[in-house]
Amino acid sequence: MANQHITAPIPPVTPPSAGAILHGPQIPPQQRILLYSPDEWEDFVHEWAYFCLKRLYLQVERVGGAGDRGIDIIGFTDTQKLQGVWDNYQCKHYDHPLWPADASPELGKLLWYTFQKAYLPPRHYFFVSPRGVGTTLSGLLSDPAKLKDHLATNWDKHCRKTITQTREIALDGSFLEHVMSFDFSIFSAKTGLQLVEDHRSSPHHSLRFGGGLPMRPPAVVPPSDITASESRYVSQLLGAYADHKKTPVSGIEALHGWPTLLGHFRRQREAFYHAESLRVFARDTVPAGTFESLQDDVYDGVIDTHDADHADGYARVCKVTEAARNLHLTENALLGAARPKDRDGICHQLVNADRLRWTKS
């Protein structure tokens, strides 16, 4: 009997979502960073340091490129910068965990330029690689004396011709004394996984890696007293109610005689605090300007309704907030976390900013 090629049936799969068909399978962040170019990796490390380490530093700066004198991403703790207390994050993106031969030229540069007094030695010096460091380099970094001995032994092989393009740097004389007295305990390493985990707290994480926004916390319950941040839109609302009732409304207490208006007022305050909670959520989870862009979209969608003729200010409030809730918005990154009540609240934020008015006076 002739040989037959038997093909196993394709196993059944779970019906895919529309997103899966459109975008394909989700690539985990720790895998995605392996696909970065060296420049993209340096961009990511800079972004990580800026957003995730801001509590540690007065300023974070990217150097990199030709003539970087052995420093890439710098965290400054004071205004003295490289002549003060600073940390260096040395970016390396290779197809393997870092080896001593990868690290030695960078150590050589730091030692040479600190000897030349181009800058003070950093407080900490971290090698930052998506694949981390290999076993040999890890062992050297954990034993400063061995790291120093390894560098000195292999200086001619790894460092002598790599520090500058104009001359060879011999390890002798006063420079040798500088190296031997240098504190090698400042050198250590961070892995790509460490950076990814930290980066989850960055407002750029979802933009860079996808996967959606984190769970939005519940909105703050409005306090019993009106706060300073509410004074503008509350004043406008009271004016709208006065316009509707054709009688002055001196304060919130007056609304107790009109249960419908009192209920409306309470809902508007809840909506305002919902929108404020979305603003704070946006600050921590999406790039700067995303929430303001949503405010602009709402403004563009309601301004014609706002400018139309209405029976009174209260009618204007109702029609504008209704138009806001009915808007078909599709582009803003916050829409997946936004709720209908946020749109009412955004209208009141726009009143606070004098972009909308509930009364003409």
Buried (B, 14 or more C-beta within 10 A) or exposed (E): EEEEEEEEEEEEEEEEEEEEEEEEEBBEBBEBBEEBEEEEBBBBBBBBBBBBBEEEBBBBBBBBEEEBBBBBBBBBBEEEBBEBBBBBBBBBBEEEBBBBEBBBBBBBBBBBBBBEEBBBBBEBBBBBBBBBBBEBBBBBBEBBEEBBEBBBEBBEEBBBEBBEEEEEBEBEEEBBEBBEEBEBBBBBBBBBBBBBEBBBEBBBBBEBBEEEBBEBEEBEEBEEEBEEEBEBBBBBBBBBBBBBBEEEBEEBEBBEEBEEBBEBBEEBBBBBBBBBBBBBBBEEBBBEEBBEBBBBBBBEBBBEBBEEEBEBBBBBBBBBBEBBBEEEBEEBBBEEBBBEBBBBBBBBBBBBEEBBBBBEE
